[in-house]
Amino acid sequence: MTTPIADFVSEYAEKHTVRLHMPGHKGVGAAERFDITEIDGADELCRPEGIILESERNASALFSCPTFYSTEGSSHCVRAMLYLALYGGRGPAEGSKKRVLASRAVHASFISAAALTDFEPVFLPADDFDGFGGGVPTPAAVRAALSGGGCDAVFVTSPDYVGSMCDVAGISAVCREYGVPLLVDCAHGAYLNFLDPKLHPMALGAAMCCSSAHKTLPVLTPGAYLHVSEEYAGMAREALFMFGTSSPSYLILSSLDRANALLSGDYPELLTNCCQQLALMRWELELAGWSLAGDEPLKLTVAPLGRGYTGDGLYSYLASNGVVCELHSKKYLTMLFNPYIGENEINRVGRLLSSLPAKEKIPDDTPGSEPVIMASGVRETMFGKKETVPVEESAGRVFAGLVTPCPPCVPPVICGQLLTEHSVRLLKYFGMRSVIVAAR
Ligand SMILES: Cc1ncc(COP(=O)(O)O)c(C=O)c1O
């Protein structure tokens, strides 16, 4: 597969031209040499006709659907996707406010999209959502919610941060029945397209999905894809530009471009091997008494309390042995593998965990979720008058913030939600000392 953006940028870097254009570093520095702007020949991300278009067509062929690049992460694509689904050139909302049925484990960008594009989230029941994982919606739950009417789109996160995946095929069938688009936040799952059979949301019937290429593929942070079905392709660039920069990074575009060549090469084979090794390690760990969460092939989440360890403790133990993991909390430790991590390293992690003896069970005192009771709309609250109060004094107030502990960057409480004593425990659990609330 061709790499037109990477080729153009490399050739330009080799020429040692006098750069009387942006950026201000003028190409001085190892990475800066390749960091250019939209000069002649470099094309334009918001209306590509040359090298970017060719590269995006390569990506579209790989993912078997219209695919658009973002150099601003899935956060950018989530906002574009919701705008596209709710408005997308079809005119303003008629009558009542737009409503989006959503899984509880949404990323903060979903909430900022609600404020910016003015929709109300309606959360699916999620009794076992614990701030990180759980609360995975089923087709039956989506059907029950849609049968009441009044929802304009369904939005699910799959995989979630700890690696749980939804039945996207089942949910998309229900959505088709009710005539609403299914949007999948697949930030953690770009690689799912390269499994056999494919587990990527677009292959399973979603109307749109976004993936952070940088999270699981060999791509610079925060390179991402917006994938859409044909009916949304015409307005997709407009939607991305609405929320994005006019100065896309060519370092990231080149990286997305180079990834096409890798992904069309031996990547699927390497991925299959890696997933097989991980499946074996998963089996061995379970046999040794470790509890695992999630079912995503490249992610391994240990839920270690039952074996007498915390996720935080395991993180420090592995870090002191030269292994740094993605997410840790009292309840979980999440590790992200990929085909470029060698077999020896994978086995070493397995050995490090297996060598730990079972200890007395640690009680799970994480506060868990509560039903989201909205006191006012997301947009009204986000753009309304606010004040900051100590967490201890926030019960009875309306949460009006967005900044969220990251990872997992899933808001423990939602902007517009009425805070309770339980919310206070939850916010404290996530280390928040003060909280933004609607002013009285
Ligand atoms: C589920 C989910 N969606 C979206 C995002 C945003 O992705 P990005 O960091 O690429 O903007 C994240 C980031 O962690 C995420 O976990």
The ligand as an ORCA input file, in Angstrom:
! r2SCAN-3c Opt
* xyz 0 1
  C     -13.478      5.058     25.613
  C     -12.695      6.254     25.167
  N     -13.214      7.051     24.230
  C     -12.560      8.122     23.759
  C     -11.313      8.438     24.245
  C     -10.608      9.641     23.697
  O      -9.564      9.228     22.900
  P      -8.340     10.180     22.490
  O      -7.418     10.188     23.651
  O      -7.791      9.522     21.272
  O      -8.910     11.522     22.214
  C     -10.725      7.643     25.234
  C      -9.405      7.976     25.782
  O      -8.905      7.386     26.687
  C     -11.438      6.522     25.722
  O     -10.939      5.735     26.682
*
